[in-house]
């Protein structure tokens, strides 16, 4: 399912550019204006529901924190479970973790060891943005570590010039591409 030109424009126009944030020279793509625009948000969620309704998914895993917004709503629409992938130390039960590289150092995400109770679960990973791909790659690895299959990684925005999808070990779909 591809996005229509009209729907793409609705979504793109709802995303605000913030110049020089978080530092000079960066144009931050602010999705809060997408979230508070009911028409744009519904257009996006309707598109994602249409795309994924035939994927025979069992769960959606959302990356902390904005992936929770899109993932939980889409899981509800598809009548499947939602699983949070959180930053280290935020989950209360036994977890599996995965480190990933940042510009200066490392970070870590984790998931509950029993996050996907269905055997051979089919999982969609979702987040708002893919930049360098480190967090997404770690998320895919976590899904596999606990015995599930990551069918695809989905992002609302992709910064194409950073080529973050190259190290993600699953199919990647991005709604909007930024050159």
Residue pairs with C-beta under 8 A, 6 or more apart in sequence:
1 47
1 50
1 51
3 11
3 47
3 175
7 43
7 47
8 175
8 176
10 39
10 40
10 43
11 34
11 40
11 43
11 44
11 156
11 175
11 176
12 176
13 40
14 33
14 34
14 37
14 40
14 41
15 29
15 30
15 31
15 33
15 34
15 157
15 176
16 29
16 30
16 32
16 33
17 27
17 28
17 29
17 30
18 27
18 28
18 29
18 30
19 27
19 28
20 26
21 28
22 28
29 129
29 157
29 178
31 66
31 128
31 129
31 156
31 157
34 40
34 41
34 44
34 156
35 41
35 69
44 70
44 156
44 175
45 70
45 73
45 74
45 77
47 175
48 70
48 74
48 77
48 154
48 175
49 74
49 77
49 78
51 173
52 74
52 78
52 124
52 154
53 78
55 122
55 124
55 151
55 152
56 122
57 78
57 80
57 122
57 123
57 124
57 151
58 80
58 81
58 116
58 118
58 121
58 122
58 123
58 148
59 75
59 80
59 81
59 82
59 83
59 115
59 116
59 118
59 121
59 122
59 123
59 124
59 148
60 71
60 72
60 74
60 75
60 78
60 80
60 81
60 82
60 83
60 123
60 124
60 125
60 126
61 67
61 71
61 82
61 83
61 84
61 85
61 111
61 115
61 123
61 124
61 125
61 126
61 139
61 142
61 143
61 150
62 68
62 69
62 70
62 71
62 72
62 82
62 83
62 84
62 85
62 125
62 126
62 127
63 85
63 109
63 125
63 126
63 127
63 135
63 136
63 139
64 84
64 85
64 86
64 87
64 90
64 109
66 127
66 128
66 129
67 85
67 125
67 126
67 127
67 128
68 82
68 84
69 128
70 126
70 127
70 128
70 156
71 82
71 124
71 126
72 82
74 124
74 126
75 81
75 82
76 82
83 111
83 112
83 115
83 116
83 123
84 91
84 111
85 109
85 110
85 111
85 125
85 139
85 142
86 109
86 110
86 111
87 107
87 108
87 109
87 110
88 97
88 107
88 108
88 109
88 110
90 110
91 110
91 111
91 112
93 112
93 113
93 114
94 112
94 113
94 114
95 110
95 111
95 112
95 113
96 110
96 111
96 113
96 142
96 145
96 146
97 108
97 109
97 110
97 142
98 108
98 109
98 110
98 138
98 139
98 141
98 142
98 145
99 106
99 107
99 108
99 138
100 106
100 107
100 108
100 109
100 134
100 135
100 137
100 138
101 134
102 134
107 134
107 135
108 138
109 135
109 138
109 139
109 142
110 142
111 142
111 143
111 146
112 146
113 146
114 146
115 146
115 148
116 123
116 143
116 146
116 147
116 148
119 147
120 147
120 148
120 149
121 147
121 148
121 149
122 148
122 149
122 151
123 143
123 148
123 149
123 150
123 151
124 150
124 151
124 152
124 153
124 154
125 136
125 139
125 140
125 143
125 150
125 152
125 153
125 154
125 170
126 153
126 154
126 155
127 135
127 136
127 139
127 153
127 154
127 155
127 156
128 155
128 156
128 157
129 155
129 156
129 157
129 158
129 159
130 136
130 153
130 155
130 157
130 158
130 159
130 164
130 165
130 168
130 172
130 174
131 159
131 162
131 164
132 162
132 164
133 162
133 163
133 164
133 165
133 166
133 167
133 168
134 164
134 167
136 153
136 155
136 164
136 168
136 172
137 167
137 168
137 169
139 150
139 153
140 150
140 153
140 168
140 169
140 170
141 169
143 149
143 150
144 150
144 169
150 169
150 170
151 170
151 171
152 170
152 171
152 172
152 173
153 168
153 170
153 171
153 172
153 173
154 172
154 173
154 174
154 175
155 172
155 173
155 174
155 175
156 174
156 175
156 176
157 174
157 175
157 176
157 177
157 178
158 164
158 165
158 172
158 174
158 176
158 177
158 178
159 178
160 177
160 178
160 179
161 178
161 179
165 172
165 174
